[in-house]
Amino acid sequence: MDSLRELFKIGCGPSSSHTMGPERAAKKFKAETEGANLYIVELYGSLAATGKGHLTDWIIEETLKPVKTEIVWMPEYIHEYHTNGMKFIALDKDGKVMKEWLVFSVGGGTIKELTDKRSGAGQCYNLTKMDDIIAWCKENNKELWEYVEYCEGPGIWNYLKDILDTMNAAVDRGIRKDGILPGKLRYPRKAKEIYDKIDKKKNYLVLTKKIFAYALAVSEENSSAGTIVTSPTCGAAGVVPGLLRALIEEYELDETTSLKALAVAGLIGNLIKENATISGAEGGCQAEIGSACSMAAGMAVYILGGTIEQIEYAAEMGMEHHLGMTCDPVGGYVQIPCIERNAIVAVRALNAADYALSTNGEHTISFDQVVVTMKETGVDMCSAYKETSTGGLAKYYDKFLKEEVLTN
């Protein structure tokens, strides 16, 4: 299982799979094709279906400049390795092919080639199941964050400090901005409006509104191509930092506790990435927002003093109640329903944590079992609901727009 450095990535939105992944691929290909006169990039499957709204073509062209790039959209072609496939082709001044490269953006900004294993490639973590990690912790009288340090080494804390700082910076920027987000939807920013209305007296509703405001702030920054952290993706980037920032303020958490909480969240996300998927194009939004809820719920239980069993229960619950959730971004933008969904799910994660803390942690379905279930559900899900914008909300919104044009 890979390092948390491959889960928590700092970059620009709006999409980890459709923007950050292609950018990383383009940088690598550019470095290997010095002297190219023209680039042709074929985009496949979901990467092509919603690439316009996710700025896929823009980020590739910007990265490969000053060389001209031609984008070929091929949404009908879905590679069996992963739907988010792309082929980079470099031509010399005589029009001859210098190099071709088939690469896949598999979620969270990670890119892989056909020769790469989908999971298990990185050996940073020797255990890949929550049950086994819990058993290790009990045998060694350790907590989950200590297992992270054991596998990653003490250097992980400096990295997580950068992650925490970036998350907080995104919140700070987002709650100060108003206006309209980029794109044809003309979607209004709401984080500042909600934050400005908060009554500073401490009560449950104040905490809830803070979570709303902070999760919205990060999600709106992501949608406007601002700098955020994949947690575990760009589309679900508001959940963990939104809830964490609110809990830091509510309980006056010190930095050490906050970093340990992030380590717990990261371990949960890593297990989902290893044993299922965090890609909306592959598993629907259950893979993105469900994973984020699972991470945030387990993180909250740790902050609130819960046991390892209660952390596992909250993480399981966070995923269980998002099984089957579709990814149907309207117009291909990471705005509707994505932004609002981040705010709602951040509060839901706290509710899952509260529920788990009200029990002794015993329950029927394990975290490991629900992760496998999510993977199987994603396989069975219709492609229209896996980040293609051809079904669900996206379908009916497009239909409404066409009818409106004909009426007017």
C-alpha positions as CSV (number, residue, x, y, z in Angstrom):
1,M,0.0,0.0,0.0
2,D,1.3,3.4,-1.0
3,S,2.4,6.3,1.2
4,L,0.0,8.9,2.4
5,R,2.0,11.2,0.1
6,E,0.2,9.5,-2.8
7,L,-3.2,10.1,-1.2
8,F,-2.9,13.6,0.1
9,K,-1.6,15.7,-2.8
10,I,-1.4,19.5,-3.0
11,G,-2.6,20.8,-6.4
12,C,-5.1,22.9,-8.3
13,G,-8.7,21.8,-8.9
14,P,-11.3,21.2,-10.2
15,S,-10.6,17.5,-10.5
16,S,-7.9,15.1,-9.3
17,S,-8.6,12.6,-12.0
18,H,-9.5,14.9,-14.8
19,T,-7.1,17.8,-14.1
20,M,-4.3,16.9,-11.7
21,G,-3.7,13.5,-13.3
22,P,-3.5,14.7,-16.9
23,E,-1.3,17.6,-15.8
24,R,1.2,15.2,-14.2
25,A,1.1,12.9,-17.3
26,A,1.7,15.9,-19.6
27,K,4.6,17.1,-17.5
28,K,6.2,13.7,-17.7
29,F,5.7,13.3,-21.4
30,K,7.0,16.7,-22.2
31,A,10.2,16.0,-20.3
32,E,10.7,12.9,-22.4
33,T,10.0,14.4,-25.8
34,E,12.3,17.4,-26.1
35,G,12.2,18.7,-29.7
36,A,8.6,17.7,-30.4
37,N,6.9,19.9,-33.0
38,L,3.3,18.8,-32.3
39,Y,1.5,16.9,-29.7
40,I,-1.7,14.9,-30.2
41,V,-3.5,13.7,-27.1
42,E,-6.4,11.3,-27.3
43,L,-8.8,11.3,-24.4
44,Y,-10.9,8.3,-23.6
45,G,-14.0,7.3,-21.7
46,S,-15.0,9.5,-18.8
47,L,-11.9,11.7,-19.3
48,A,-13.3,12.7,-22.7
49,A,-17.0,12.8,-21.6
50,T,-16.6,15.5,-19.0
51,G,-13.1,16.8,-19.8
52,K,-14.4,20.2,-21.0
53,G,-16.1,21.0,-17.7
54,H,-13.1,19.7,-15.8
55,L,-10.6,21.7,-17.8
56,T,-8.8,18.6,-19.0
57,D,-7.9,20.0,-22.4
58,W,-6.9,23.4,-21.0
59,I,-4.5,21.9,-18.4
60,I,-2.9,19.6,-21.0
61,E,-2.4,22.4,-23.6
62,E,-1.0,24.8,-20.9
63,T,1.4,22.2,-19.7
64,L,2.7,21.2,-23.1
65,K,3.2,24.8,-24.3
66,P,4.8,26.3,-26.3
67,V,4.4,23.3,-28.5
68,K,0.9,23.1,-30.1
69,T,-1.4,20.4,-28.9
70,E,-4.4,18.8,-30.7
71,I,-7.0,17.2,-28.4
72,V,-9.0,14.2,-29.8
73,W,-12.1,13.4,-27.8
74,M,-13.1,9.7,-27.7
75,P,-15.7,9.2,-25.0
76,E,-17.0,6.1,-26.7
77,Y,-13.7,4.2,-26.1
78,I,-13.4,2.8,-22.6
79,H,-10.1,0.9,-21.9
80,E,-10.5,-2.1,-19.7
81,Y,-7.7,-1.0,-17.4
82,H,-9.5,2.2,-16.4
83,T,-12.0,4.5,-18.1
84,N,-9.8,7.6,-17.7
85,G,-7.3,6.7,-20.4
86,M,-5.3,9.0,-22.5
87,K,-2.6,8.6,-25.3
88,F,0.1,11.2,-25.8
89,I,1.7,11.3,-29.2
90,A,4.7,13.4,-30.0
91,L,5.5,14.3,-33.7
92,D,8.7,15.8,-35.0
93,K,9.0,18.6,-37.6
94,D,8.6,16.0,-40.4
95,G,5.3,14.7,-39.0
96,K,6.9,11.4,-37.8
97,V,5.9,9.9,-34.5
98,M,8.7,10.4,-31.9
99,K,7.0,8.7,-29.0
100,E,3.6,7.4,-27.9
101,W,2.5,6.8,-24.4
102,L,-0.8,5.3,-23.0
103,V,-1.4,6.4,-19.5
104,F,-4.4,6.3,-17.0
105,S,-5.6,8.8,-14.4
106,V,-7.0,6.4,-11.8
107,G,-8.2,8.9,-9.2
108,G,-6.7,11.2,-6.6
109,G,-4.2,12.6,-9.1
110,T,-2.4,9.3,-9.5
111,I,-1.3,8.1,-12.9
112,K,-0.5,4.6,-14.0
113,E,0.6,2.6,-17.0
114,L,-0.6,-0.7,-18.3
115,T,2.4,-2.4,-16.6
116,D,1.5,-1.0,-13.2
117,K,-0.5,-2.9,-10.8
118,R,-3.7,-1.2,-9.8
119,S,-3.0,-1.9,-6.1
120,G,-0.2,-3.2,-3.9
121,A,2.5,-1.5,-5.9
122,G,3.9,0.6,-3.1
123,Q,5.2,-1.3,-0.1
124,C,5.1,1.5,2.4
125,Y,2.5,-0.3,4.4
126,N,2.8,-4.0,4.9
127,L,-0.8,-4.5,6.0
128,T,-3.7,-3.7,3.6
129,K,-6.8,-4.6,5.7
130,M,-8.3,-2.6,8.6
131,D,-8.8,-5.8,10.6
132,D,-5.1,-6.7,10.3
133,I,-4.0,-3.2,11.3
134,I,-6.3,-3.2,14.3
135,A,-4.9,-6.6,15.3
136,W,-1.3,-5.1,15.0
137,C,-2.2,-2.1,17.1
138,K,-3.7,-4.3,19.9
139,E,-0.7,-6.6,19.8
140,N,1.7,-3.7,20.0
141,N,-0.4,-1.5,22.3
142,K,-0.4,1.2,19.6
143,E,-3.0,3.6,18.1
144,L,-3.8,4.0,14.4
145,W,-1.6,7.1,14.0
146,E,1.3,5.2,15.5
147,Y,0.9,2.5,12.8
148,V,1.2,5.3,10.2
149,E,4.4,6.6,11.8
150,Y,5.7,3.1,12.1
151,C,5.3,2.5,8.3
152,E,6.0,6.0,7.0
153,G,8.8,7.1,9.4
154,P,8.8,10.4,11.4
155,G,9.2,12.4,8.2
156,I,5.5,12.0,7.5
157,W,4.6,14.6,10.2
158,N,6.4,17.4,8.2
159,Y,4.5,16.3,5.1
160,L,1.2,16.3,7.0
161,K,2.0,19.7,8.4
162,D,2.1,21.0,4.8
163,I,-1.2,19.3,4.1
164,L,-2.8,20.8,7.2
165,D,-1.5,24.3,6.3
166,T,-2.8,24.0,2.7
167,M,-6.2,22.8,3.9
168,N,-6.5,25.7,6.3
169,A,-5.3,28.2,3.7
170,A,-8.1,27.0,1.3
171,V,-10.7,27.5,4.0
172,D,-9.4,31.0,4.8
173,R,-9.5,32.0,1.1
174,G,-12.9,30.5,0.5
175,I,-14.7,32.1,3.4
176,R,-13.6,35.6,2.2
177,K,-14.8,35.3,-1.4
178,D,-18.2,35.9,-3.0
179,G,-19.4,36.1,-6.6
180,I,-19.9,33.5,-9.3
181,L,-17.8,30.5,-9.9
182,P,-16.2,29.9,-13.4
183,G,-18.4,28.1,-16.0
184,K,-21.7,28.2,-17.8
185,L,-23.7,27.3,-14.7
186,R,-23.0,30.6,-13.1
187,Y,-23.0,28.9,-9.7
188,P,-22.8,31.4,-6.8
189,R,-20.3,31.0,-4.0
190,K,-22.1,30.4,-0.6
191,A,-19.3,29.8,1.9
192,K,-18.8,33.5,2.9
193,E,-22.6,34.1,3.1
194,I,-23.1,31.2,5.5
195,Y,-19.9,32.1,7.5
196,D,-21.0,35.7,7.9
197,K,-24.3,34.7,9.4
198,I,-22.9,32.5,12.1
199,D,-23.9,33.5,15.6
200,K,-20.7,33.2,17.6
201,K,-22.5,31.7,20.7
202,K,-21.4,28.1,21.0
203,N,-24.2,25.6,20.3
204,Y,-24.7,22.7,17.9
205,L,-26.1,24.8,15.1
206,V,-23.0,27.1,15.2
207,L,-20.8,24.1,14.8
208,T,-22.9,22.7,12.0
209,K,-22.8,26.1,10.1
210,K,-19.1,26.3,10.6
211,I,-18.7,22.8,9.0
212,F,-21.0,23.9,6.1
213,A,-19.0,27.1,5.6
214,Y,-15.6,25.5,5.7
215,A,-16.5,22.6,3.5
216,L,-18.1,24.9,1.0
217,A,-15.0,27.2,1.1
218,V,-12.7,24.5,0.1
219,S,-15.0,23.0,-2.5
220,E,-15.6,26.4,-4.1
221,E,-11.8,27.0,-4.2
222,N,-11.5,23.7,-5.9
223,S,-14.1,24.5,-8.5
224,S,-12.3,27.8,-9.3
225,A,-9.0,25.9,-9.9
226,G,-7.6,27.1,-6.5
227,T,-5.0,25.2,-4.6
228,I,-6.4,22.4,-2.4
229,V,-5.5,18.9,-1.1
230,T,-6.9,15.7,-2.6
231,S,-8.7,14.2,0.4
232,P,-9.0,11.7,-1.2
233,T,-10.0,13.5,-4.5
234,C,-10.6,17.1,-5.6
235,G,-14.3,16.5,-6.0
236,A,-14.6,15.5,-2.3
237,A,-11.8,17.8,-1.1
238,G,-14.0,19.9,1.2
239,V,-15.2,17.1,3.6
240,V,-12.1,16.4,5.7
241,P,-10.7,19.9,5.9
242,G,-14.1,21.4,6.5
243,L,-14.8,19.1,9.5
244,L,-11.3,19.2,10.8
245,R,-11.1,23.0,10.8
246,A,-14.5,23.2,12.7
247,L,-13.3,20.7,15.3
248,I,-10.0,22.5,15.7
249,E,-11.9,25.6,16.7
250,E,-14.6,23.9,18.7
251,Y,-12.1,21.9,20.9
252,E,-9.1,24.2,20.6
253,L,-7.0,21.3,19.2
254,D,-3.2,21.7,19.1
255,E,-1.3,21.0,16.0
256,T,0.0,17.6,17.1
257,T,-3.5,16.3,17.7
258,S,-4.6,17.7,14.3
259,L,-1.8,16.0,12.5
260,K,-2.5,12.7,14.2
261,A,-6.2,13.0,13.2
262,L,-5.1,13.6,9.6
263,A,-2.9,10.5,9.8
264,V,-6.0,8.5,10.9
265,A,-8.1,9.9,8.0
266,G,-5.3,9.2,5.5
267,L,-4.9,5.6,6.6
268,I,-8.7,5.0,6.1
269,G,-8.6,6.7,2.7
270,N,-5.5,4.6,1.7
271,L,-7.3,1.4,2.6
272,I,-10.2,2.3,0.4
273,K,-7.9,3.3,-2.5
274,E,-6.0,0.0,-2.1
275,N,-8.9,-2.3,-1.9
276,A,-11.5,-0.6,-4.0
277,T,-11.3,2.8,-5.8
278,I,-11.5,6.5,-5.1
279,S,-12.3,7.4,-8.7
280,G,-15.7,8.7,-9.5
281,A,-15.3,7.6,-13.1
282,E,-14.8,4.1,-12.0
283,G,-17.0,3.8,-8.9
284,G,-19.4,6.7,-8.9
285,C,-19.5,9.3,-6.2
286,Q,-19.6,6.6,-3.5
287,A,-15.9,6.2,-4.3
288,E,-15.2,9.9,-3.8
289,I,-17.7,11.4,-1.3
290,G,-18.3,8.1,0.4
291,S,-14.5,7.7,0.9
292,A,-14.3,11.3,2.2
293,C,-17.1,10.7,4.7
294,S,-15.4,7.5,5.9
295,M,-12.1,9.3,6.4
296,A,-13.7,12.3,8.2
297,A,-15.9,10.1,10.4
298,G,-13.0,8.0,11.6
299,M,-10.9,11.2,12.1
300,A,-13.6,12.8,14.2
301,V,-13.9,9.8,16.5
302,Y,-10.2,9.9,17.1
303,I,-10.4,13.7,17.9
304,L,-13.3,13.0,20.3
305,G,-11.4,10.3,22.2
306,G,-12.9,7.2,20.8
307,T,-11.5,3.7,20.7
308,I,-10.0,2.0,17.6
309,E,-13.2,-0.1,17.4
310,Q,-15.3,3.1,17.3
311,I,-13.0,4.6,14.7
312,E,-13.5,1.5,12.5
313,Y,-17.3,1.6,13.1
314,A,-17.6,5.3,12.1
315,A,-15.4,4.7,9.0
316,E,-17.6,1.8,8.0
317,M,-20.7,3.8,8.6
318,G,-19.5,6.7,6.5
319,M,-19.1,4.4,3.5
320,E,-22.1,2.2,4.1
321,H,-24.6,5.0,3.8
322,H,-23.2,6.2,0.5
323,L,-23.2,2.9,-1.3
324,G,-24.6,3.3,-4.8
325,M,-24.3,7.1,-4.9
326,T,-24.0,8.3,-8.5
327,C,-21.5,10.7,-10.0
328,D,-23.5,12.9,-12.4
329,P,-21.9,16.4,-12.5
330,V,-24.1,18.8,-14.3
331,G,-22.4,20.1,-17.4
332,G,-19.2,18.2,-16.4
333,Y,-18.4,20.9,-13.8
334,V,-17.4,20.0,-10.2
335,Q,-20.3,22.2,-8.9
336,I,-23.7,20.6,-9.0
337,P,-24.2,18.5,-6.9
338,C,-20.6,18.3,-5.8
339,I,-20.1,21.5,-3.8
340,E,-23.3,21.2,-1.8
341,R,-22.7,17.5,-1.3
342,N,-19.3,18.2,0.4
343,A,-21.0,20.4,3.0
344,I,-23.8,18.0,3.8
345,V,-21.5,15.0,4.0
346,A,-19.0,16.8,6.3
347,V,-21.8,17.1,8.8
348,R,-22.9,13.6,8.1
349,A,-19.4,12.4,9.0
350,L,-19.7,14.1,12.4
351,N,-23.1,12.4,12.9
352,A,-21.5,9.0,12.1
353,A,-18.8,9.7,14.6
354,D,-21.4,10.7,17.3
355,Y,-23.3,7.6,16.6
356,A,-20.2,5.3,16.8
357,L,-19.2,7.0,20.1
358,S,-22.7,6.2,21.5
359,T,-21.9,2.5,21.1
360,N,-19.1,0.2,22.3
361,G,-17.9,-0.1,18.7
362,E,-19.4,-3.5,18.0
363,H,-21.4,-3.9,14.8
364,T,-22.2,-6.4,12.1
365,I,-20.6,-5.2,8.8
366,S,-16.9,-4.5,9.0
367,F,-15.0,-1.6,7.3
368,D,-13.1,-4.1,5.1
369,Q,-16.4,-5.7,4.0
370,V,-18.1,-2.4,3.1
371,V,-15.0,-1.4,1.0
372,V,-15.3,-4.6,-1.0
373,T,-19.0,-4.0,-1.4
374,M,-18.4,-0.5,-2.7
375,K,-16.0,-1.8,-5.3
376,E,-18.5,-4.4,-6.5
377,T,-21.3,-1.8,-6.5
378,G,-19.1,0.4,-8.7
379,V,-18.5,-2.4,-11.2
380,D,-22.3,-3.1,-11.4
381,M,-23.2,0.6,-11.8
382,C,-24.3,1.9,-15.1
383,S,-21.7,4.0,-16.9
384,A,-24.1,6.9,-17.1
385,Y,-23.6,7.4,-13.4
386,K,-19.8,7.3,-13.3
387,E,-18.7,10.8,-14.2
388,T,-19.9,10.8,-17.8
389,S,-22.6,13.4,-17.3
390,T,-25.0,11.3,-19.4
391,G,-27.4,10.3,-16.6
392,G,-29.1,11.5,-13.5
393,L,-29.0,15.2,-12.6
394,A,-26.8,16.0,-15.6
395,K,-29.2,14.4,-18.1
396,Y,-32.2,16.3,-16.9
397,Y,-30.5,19.6,-16.5
398,D,-29.2,19.4,-20.1
399,K,-32.8,18.5,-21.2
400,F,-34.2,21.5,-19.4
401,L,-31.6,23.8,-21.0
402,K,-32.5,22.5,-24.5
403,E,-36.2,22.9,-23.8
404,E,-35.6,26.5,-22.5
405,V,-33.7,27.4,-25.7
406,L,-36.5,26.0,-27.9
407,T,-39.1,27.9,-25.9
408,N,-37.3,31.2,-26.1
